[in-house]
Amino acid sequence: MGSTRIKGAALKLTIGTTDYWADVTAVTLNNEEAAAGVTTFEDASLGGARQFYLEGTAIQSTATASFWNYLWDNTGDIVAYVYAPHGNATPSTSEPHFEGTIKVPSKPSIGGEAGATNEYTFDFRMDCQEEPTKVTA
């Protein structure tokens, strides 16, 4: 029968206390090798330290409640996040949430290419402050 697939029709992305799913067009929870001056034996035994981050694309909007405006006004803050790729309000074993804290990045870009119907977007990356917690209940 195969595994249930995640589809791009729903999302929950809470940053701080607000869900910004309506402002984002793409979001991925990703990780890479962490840049570190010193690797401990524990880091090495686990395959090396990892840096997790949320990255994506969102609409540009200077509206008071917009994601763009939140990032602009809160640059450098450490805030809680909840990422639910299924869009479900309550986590479950088959549709978990991922939670932790992130650092709000530098101020987002604004503007774009001329065009009567062009809608501007911006790319973002928010570094997680720890490995995300997979919440199933």
N, C-alpha and C positions, 0 to 999 in steps of 0.2 A: 504493500500500500504506500510506503514511503512516508517521509517525515512531513509534518505540517510546515508550510512555508510562511515566512514573514513577508507581508506585502506592504507596499508603500502607500497605503490608503489611510493609515492612522498612526499617531505618534503622541506620546506624552513627553514633554521636555520641560521640566520645572527647574528654573534657576532662581535661587532664593525662595520666594513664596509664590511666584507667578508661573503659569504654564504658557510657554511661548510657541506651542506647536503651530499656531496660525501664522507665525512670522517666518518660519524656517522652511526651506525647500529641499534641504538635504542635511542629514546628521549621521555621523558615524562615531562610535566609541572605539578607539583604536589604541595601539601601543607600539612602542619602539624601544630599542636599546637605550637605556638612560645614559646620559653623559655624566660621568662621575670621575673625579680625580683618584678615588680610592675604591677598590672593590673588596668587600669583606669576604671571608671564606663562606659565609652563609649566602651572600649574593652569588658567588661562583657556583655553589652547590645547587642553587635554584636555576642555573643557566644564565645568570647575570641579572642585574637590576633592570627593571622595565619602567618606562614612563608612559602612563596612560593619559589620554586626552580625548576631548570631544572636539570634533571638527565638522564644519558644514558650511552651508550657504544660507543666507537669510535676505529678506527684502530690506531695502533702505526705507525707513520711515522715521520722521522726527516727531511723530505723535508721542504724547506723554507716556503712554503705556506700552510703547513698542519695544521690541528686543533691542533694536539699534540704539534707542535712547537709554535703555537700561545699561548696556555696555559702556556707552559714552559717559554716563554719570557715575559709574561704579568701578572704573578702571583700577586694577590692583587689589580689589577686595577679594577676600576668601569667602565663598558662599557655598551653601549646600546645593546639590542637584539631584534630580531623579530623572533617569532616562528609561522609558518604557517603549521599546520598539514596536510592540503590538498595539499600543495606544490604550491598553486596559487601565482602569482606575485602580484596581486591586491586584497585587502580584499573586502569581500562582506558580506551581512547579513547572507547568508547560508554557507559561507566559510571565517570566520573571521581570522584575525591575532591577536596574543597576543604580546604586546610590553612592554618594561620597561628597567630597568638597572639591571645588575647582577654584582656580585663580582667574578672575575676570581679566581678559587680555587688554592690550593697549587699545586706545580709541579706534573704533571701526572707520573704514573709509566711507566717503560720501561723494556722490556724483557718478557720472558715466558718459556714455556716448550719446550724441544728439539724435533725436528722433521723436516724432510726434506721439508715438505709442510705446516708446522704450520705457521699461520699468527697471530701475536700478536694484542691484543686489550687492552683497558683500560677502566675502569669505571670512570665517573665524576659526580660531583654534583656542581652546581653553584647557590648560594643563590641569590634570587631576592631582590632588595633593597626596593621594595614596591609591593603592589598588582598589578599584570599585568593589563594592559589596553586592553580590548577587542575592537579591531578596526574593524568596519564593512563597512567603506567607505573611 
